[in-house]
Amino acid sequence: MPQTKTPTRNRDELDTTGKLTDEELAAVKERTKELRAAKRRGGDDADGEADVMAKIGELEGAERALAERIHEIIKASAPTLVPRTYYGMPAYAQDGKVICFFQPASKFKVRYSTLGFQPEAKLDNGAMWPIAWALPELTAADEKRVAELVKKAVG
């Protein structure tokens, strides 16, 4: 029986098949590689910066510039965060746990890039709070807000 390629679906469509899209499957494979590499390094995050810069270097145009600027802001705002990749995306960890990550729009073929925060981020505010921000562009005010969020996230 010939193999068929899993079609890419729109993120707004409900997937009733339980199958991953090509992009999701690629991200899972990247995460597996990241975990194996981390195990070989024995928890040494020295290669994390190089890995993040390599992922950013794969991006093109405005998306690459956006990722570079987010990286700079995060490093300046929270120098204790350790750069690493997370499902093939630039991410920043504290005590071995990812606090925030940059998801390029091109990774999952979506409309805009996002800055996301994991549950370990200390952003709690009442009974409900955002954990991801859309980044179609980055203004000076946005840069300031990103810096504030990252500082708050690390506590």
C-alpha positions as CSV (number, residue, x, y, z in Angstrom):
1,M,0.0,0.0,0.0
2,P,1.5,3.4,-0.9
3,Q,2.3,5.8,1.9
4,T,0.4,9.0,1.9
5,K,1.7,12.3,3.3
6,T,-0.3,13.6,6.3
7,P,-2.0,16.8,5.0
8,T,-1.3,20.1,6.7
9,R,-4.4,21.3,8.4
10,N,-5.5,24.8,9.3
11,R,-5.0,25.3,13.1
12,D,-8.7,26.3,13.3
13,E,-9.9,23.0,11.9
14,L,-10.8,20.2,14.3
15,D,-8.6,17.2,13.9
16,T,-10.8,14.1,14.5
17,T,-8.2,11.7,13.1
18,G,-5.8,12.0,16.1
19,K,-2.9,12.3,13.6
20,L,-0.2,14.9,13.8
21,T,0.3,17.4,11.0
22,D,3.7,17.2,9.2
23,E,4.8,20.3,11.1
24,E,3.7,18.8,14.5
25,L,5.5,15.6,13.7
26,A,8.7,17.4,12.8
27,A,8.5,19.4,16.1
28,V,8.2,16.1,18.1
29,K,11.2,14.7,16.2
30,E,13.2,17.8,17.0
31,R,12.3,17.5,20.7
32,T,13.4,13.9,20.7
33,K,16.8,15.0,19.3
34,E,17.0,17.8,21.8
35,L,16.5,15.4,24.7
36,R,19.0,13.0,23.4
37,A,21.6,15.7,22.9
38,A,20.9,17.1,26.5
39,K,21.4,13.6,27.9
40,R,24.8,13.2,26.0
41,R,25.9,16.6,27.4
42,G,25.0,15.5,30.9
43,G,22.8,18.5,31.6
44,D,25.5,21.0,30.4
45,D,23.6,23.9,28.7
46,A,26.7,25.4,27.1
47,D,25.5,24.5,23.6
48,G,22.1,26.0,24.2
49,E,23.1,29.5,23.0
50,A,24.5,28.1,19.8
51,D,21.4,25.9,19.3
52,V,19.1,28.9,19.7
53,M,21.2,31.1,17.4
54,A,21.2,28.3,14.8
55,K,17.4,28.0,14.9
56,I,17.1,31.8,14.6
57,G,19.5,31.7,11.7
58,E,17.2,29.3,9.8
59,L,14.4,32.0,9.8
60,E,14.1,34.5,7.0
61,G,13.5,38.3,6.7
62,A,11.3,40.0,9.3
63,E,10.7,36.8,11.2
64,R,14.4,36.4,11.8
65,A,14.8,40.0,12.8
66,L,11.9,39.6,15.3
67,A,13.4,36.4,16.8
68,E,16.8,38.1,17.1
69,R,15.3,41.0,18.9
70,I,13.2,38.8,21.2
71,H,16.4,36.9,22.0
72,E,18.3,40.1,22.9
73,I,15.4,41.4,25.1
74,I,15.1,38.1,27.0
75,K,18.9,37.9,27.6
76,A,19.0,41.5,28.8
77,S,15.9,41.2,31.0
78,A,16.6,37.9,32.6
79,P,20.3,37.0,32.3
80,T,19.7,33.9,34.5
81,L,17.6,32.2,31.9
82,V,19.4,29.6,29.9
83,P,18.9,29.6,26.1
84,R,18.0,26.2,24.6
85,T,15.7,24.8,22.0
86,Y,12.3,23.5,22.7
87,Y,10.5,21.5,20.0
88,G,12.9,23.2,17.6
89,M,12.1,26.7,18.8
90,P,14.2,29.2,20.7
91,A,13.4,28.9,24.4
92,Y,14.7,30.0,27.7
93,A,14.9,27.9,30.9
94,Q,15.4,28.3,34.6
95,D,16.4,25.3,36.8
96,G,16.0,23.0,33.8
97,K,12.4,24.1,33.0
98,V,11.4,26.2,30.0
99,I,9.9,29.5,31.1
100,C,9.3,31.1,27.8
101,F,9.7,30.4,24.0
102,F,9.5,32.1,20.7
103,Q,7.3,30.3,18.1
104,P,8.0,31.5,14.6
105,A,4.9,31.8,12.4
106,S,6.6,29.7,9.8
107,K,7.1,26.7,12.1
108,F,3.4,25.8,12.1
109,K,2.4,27.9,9.1
110,V,0.3,30.3,11.1
111,R,-0.5,33.9,10.8
112,Y,1.9,35.4,13.3
113,S,4.7,34.5,15.6
114,T,4.1,34.2,19.3
115,L,5.9,34.6,22.6
116,G,4.7,31.9,24.9
117,F,5.1,31.1,28.6
118,Q,5.1,27.7,30.3
119,P,3.2,27.0,33.6
120,E,6.5,27.5,35.5
121,A,6.4,31.2,34.5
122,K,5.3,33.4,37.4
123,L,2.6,35.3,35.5
124,D,-0.3,34.3,37.6
125,N,-2.8,37.1,38.0
126,G,-6.2,36.2,39.5
127,A,-8.2,33.4,38.1
128,M,-7.2,33.9,34.4
129,W,-4.2,35.4,32.6
130,P,-2.7,35.2,29.1
131,I,0.2,32.8,28.5
132,A,1.0,33.7,24.9
133,W,1.3,37.0,22.9
134,A,0.9,37.4,19.2
135,L,3.9,39.2,17.7
136,P,3.1,40.4,14.1
137,E,5.8,43.1,14.7
138,L,7.7,44.6,17.6
139,T,7.3,48.3,18.5
140,A,9.3,50.1,21.3
141,A,6.3,49.7,23.6
142,D,6.1,46.0,22.7
143,E,9.8,45.6,23.6
144,K,9.2,47.2,26.9
145,R,6.2,44.9,27.6
146,V,8.2,41.8,26.6
147,A,11.0,42.8,29.0
148,E,8.5,43.3,31.8
149,L,6.8,39.9,31.2
150,V,10.1,38.1,31.1
151,K,11.2,39.7,34.4
152,K,7.9,38.8,36.0
153,A,8.0,35.3,34.7
154,V,11.3,34.5,36.4
155,G,10.1,36.1,39.6
